[in-house]
Amino acid sequence: MNAQLGLFVTGSAPLDAVELVARQDFTILNLSGGKDGLRAAVIARDAARAAGVEDRLWTVHASLGPMEWPSCMVDGVRYPSVGELAAEHSRLLGVPPERHLEVRRHRDAVPYDLLTFIAERGDWPWLGRARFCTGDWKTKLIYGAFSARVRRFKVRHGRPARVLNVLGMRADESRDRRNLPVLRRRADNSHRVVEEWLPAHAESTAFVKEWTDREGWPHHWAYDSRPGAGDWAGCSRCGCAPCVFANSRDLLLVVARRPRLAALYAEVEYRRGVPFNPNTSIAAVIEAASHPGAPDPGVVLDEDTADFEALERAVRLGLESPPKRKPRPWQGPGSLPAPGVVGCDSCSVPGLFDQ
């Protein structure tokens, strides 16, 4: 058994990881295709093995469709999308394919993507206010995927199912995540009792990267300066691309790597009059990414896929109707520029070239 398994702390009490996993009926390993979800999943998998309950492990990837990192082909080599890599991580973890789920939100049996919702709503998921991108597009979908299973469990066993939701959030990532408890109860009803566990919460970014390489786990190409480089010199995180919560360097990389998606973001913010980030507009980031000193993207994706074209059509259709929410005022310098047109203040937006 990994000696680290007994060293977790929640509040002031030590947390026995093996005992925690042993008492669960379902342990859900959230895999985004990123390094942190993988690290958390391995810790939980090892605890399940030590407890003899590895058959209760499930893996799940909550897909954001074209808004997450896709696959790409470079010099004849195909690099996987985050969804494909999540499935590969699940396989390498030893979870049978029938216990790996990929969930994606639909409306009228058609994929319903987050950017379409944003276009219809007329607002973005800003930090601390209406962060619907994680709740509605991830957590609720994952809970929903297990609803039928926990109901059947209740019928069979006469009690609510105990569910452990394992996430890769770490204190290093942000001030908000630093304050999260390692273990907390998230739901308690007649069908399920859900606890949320962050087993990698105390681990540093440097450690997780070093561990990933040392143990031979594949990491997504978006983390690298170019696909296949293996140098961790690309994006620092592997979530939405672009993400409203990303740092400046990541944003510059993403808009250069995915110009068609960035242009669609700019179209939404211009039409709705609300920037995708309260401190800058995506149009300003696009302009800054073309300046000397911006990071080299390493690869530029053409996004010429049916999935992306469906997203584009749905977003533009959503923009034809009035927004469902009253737009917030633009808080940055000046008014929002039209897509492809950036005012003179854009090149001096604070923080764009901060490392």
N, C-alpha and C positions, 0 to 999 in steps of 0.2 A: 504494500500500500504506500502511496505517495505520502511522505512525512508532512507535506504541506496541508494535507486534508484536515488536520485537527487544529489549525492555527488561525482560523477565521474568528473575528470578533464582531459582535453586533451589540451596539450600545456598550455596556460594561461587562457583558457576559460572553464567555467563549462559545463559539459555535462549532459543534461536532458535525462536520460535513457528511460523514458516512451515516450518522444517525438521522440527519435531516433528510437525506435522499431515501434512506431505507423506509421511512414512514409514508412516503408518497405513493399514490396509485398511478399517477402520470407525472413524469418529469419532462418538461418541454424545453429543448435547447434551441434558442433563437439564433439562427444563422443568417447573417446579412451578406456573407461573402467577404466580410472584413476580418481583420486580425483579432479584434477584441471579443466578438461573439464566439470566434473559434477558441480563443484561450479560455473563456468561461466554460464553453461546452466541454473541453478536454478535462477541466477540473471536475465538473459534475459527472462526466462519464467515468472518470477514475473512481470517484466516490461510489457511484452505482455498482461498479465492478467489485469494489471492496465489500459492499453491502450485499452482493449477490442479487441485485435487482436490475441488472442491465436490460432485461426484457421489458422494463417499464419506460425506457427512454424513447422519446420522439424528437425529431428535428423538424423545424418549420422555417420557411422563408416567406416573409410578407413582401410580395413583389410590388414595386411602384412602376412597373412597365417601362416605357421609354425614358422615364425620369431617373432611373438608376443606371449605373454603368453597364453599357452593352459589351458584347464581344467585339473583337477587331482582328483584322488580318494584316500582318506586317511581315514582309519578306518571306511570304509563303507559309508563315506560322500563324495558326489561329489561337488567339487568347480568349478565354471564356468570359462570358458576362458574369455579373455577381450572382445571379440566380443559378447559373450552371456551376459556378465554383462552390456555392452553398451546398448543392447536391453532391458535389465531389467531396467536400468536407464531411458531409453526413456519411458517405460511403466509407471514407477513411476512419471515421470514428467507430465504425462497426455497426451502424444502425441499418437494419434491413430497408430496402427501398420502399416497402409498403408502409414503413413508419416515418417516411420523410414526406412532408406536405409543402407545396407551394400554394400560397393563397394570394388572391388579387381581387380587388373590389370590382363589382359589376353593377350595371344598371340596365334593366331590360335585357338581360343575358349578354350584354356587350361590355367589354372592359371599360370601366369608368375611372379615369386617371385623375390624380391630384391636381394637375395644372388645369384641367377642365373645370374642376370644382372651384379652384381659385378664380378662374375667369368668370364663372357664373356668380360667385360670391362677391367678387370685387375687392377682395382683401387677401392678405398673405399671413401665414402662420408665424407672427413675430414672437420672439422670446418673451415668456411671462404673460402673454395675452393670446388666447385662442390658439394654442399649439395643437391644432387638429391633425397635423401631418403625422404625428406619432400615435395619437389615440385612435382616431377613426380609421386610419389607413394601415395600422399595424396591430395594436393591442386588441381592438374589438374584432378584427378579422380573425386573429389567432384564437381568441376565446370562442368565437362563433364556430370555428373549424372543429372544436372539441365538444360542442354542445350536445350533439347526438350521442357521442361516446360517454359523456358523464351522465346523461339521462339513462342510458342502458346500464351503466354501472350502478346507479341508484336503484333501479328496478331489481337488479341481480343481487345486490348486497344490502339493500335496505338502509343505506346511509349516503351522505354526500361524498363525492370523490375528492380525495386530497390531491391537489395539483401544485407542482412546483414550476414556476416560470423562471427560467434561467436566462439572464441578460448579460451583455458584455460591457455595460457602462462602468467607467472608471473615474476615480477622483481627479486624475490628471487632466481630464478632458475639459472641464469647465468648473466655474464656481458652483453652479447649481448641482452638478453631478457630485462634486466633493461633499455636499451636504446630504446626499442620499444615504439612507440606512442600508447596510449590507443585506438585511433580511426584513421584510415587512409583509403584513397581510394586505392583500389587494381586493379580495372578494370573499364573502361568507354568506352563502344562501342554502336553500334546501337541496341544491344539486351539486355544488362544488365549494370547496374551501381552497382559495388560491393564495399561495405565498410567492413573493418575488424575491429572487436571490441574485446577488451580484458578486459572484465568487472571485472575480479579478479586480474588484473595486480598488484595492490598495496597491496594485501593481503599476509600475511606471511604464510610460510609452516605450522607453528605451529597452526595458526588460522584455516587454511583449514582442517587440521586433526581434531582439536577439534570440528569444526562446523559439519564435516561429522559424527562424533560419536554422538554429541549432538542431531542432527536432525534425527538420525537413518538411514542414507543412507548406503547401503552395499558398502564396498570397496574390492578391489581385493586381493586374497590370497597372491599375490607376495609381497605386502607391509608388510606382517607379518613374524615373525621369523619361523613360520610353518603354514600351512593352518589351519584356524580356531582359531588361537591364538588371533587375534584382537588387537595386541599390537604395530603395526606400527614399528616393529623392524627388518623388512626384507629390501627389496629394497626401495630406496628413490623415485624412479620413476617407471612408469609402461608403458614403450614404447617397442621398439625392445628389444629382450633379446637373446644375448647381444647387446648393443648399442655402437657404436663407440664414443659417447659423454658421456658415463656413467662415474661416479666417480669410484675410485679404489675399494671401498668396494662393490658397486653394481656389478662390474665385477667379483669379487671373488665369490659372492653369485650365480650369474647367471651361471658361468661355472660349479660350483659344483651342481647346481640344474638341469642343462640341459647339461650333458656331451656329449651326442651324437651330439647336435647342435654345441657345442663348438669345438668338434673334426672336424666337417665339416668346420667351420670357419678356423681352423688351416690348414686344407688341402688346402683351397683356398689361404690363405696368403703364404703358403710354395710354392705352385705350381706357383703363380704369383710373388713371391719374394717381396711382398709389405705387411707390417704389417697392421692390421686393424686399428691401432691407431698410430700416428706418434711418440709416446713416448714409446710404448711397443708393444709386439706381443701377440696375443691371446694364443700362446703356452706358453709364460712366465706366463701369468695369470693362465692358467690351472695348471702349475707346482706349482705356489705359493699357489693356493687354496688347495693343498694337505698338506701344511706345518702346523705345530702347530701354533696357533695364527690366522689362517684364520677363518672367520665366519662360524658357523655351518649352512649348507644349510637348515636344517629342513625337506626337502623333496628332493628326487632325481627322476626325471622323466625318463621313459624309451623311450619315443618318438616313441613307436611302433604303428604308425598310417599310413594309406595309404597316407595321405597328406604329412607327413614327408618323406616317402620313395620316393614319386614323386619329392619332392624338391631335395633329395639326388641324384637321377638319373639325373635330369636336370642340377644340378650344375656340376656333373662330366662330363656330355656331353659337357657343356660349356667350361670346362677346357681343352678339347681335341684340341680346336682351338687356334691359337695365340691370345693374348689379343688385343682388339680393340684400346687400348691406350698404349702409351709407359709407362712402369712401372716407378714409382718414386723410388728414392733410399731409402733404409732403413736408418732411421735417429737415430735409437737406438743403444745400445751397441752390437757390433759384428754382425754376419750374422744371418739370420733367421734360426731357427732350423727346422728340419723335424718334422712332427706331432708325438708326443709321445717322442721326444728327445729334451731336453732343455740344453743349454750350461751352463757353470759355472756362467756366469754373470746374468742369469735369476732371481735367487733368491734375487738379490739385486736391481732389477729394481725400481727406485725411485717412491715412492708414493703408492706402492701396499698395504701397510698396514696402510696408513694414514687414520684417522677417521675424 
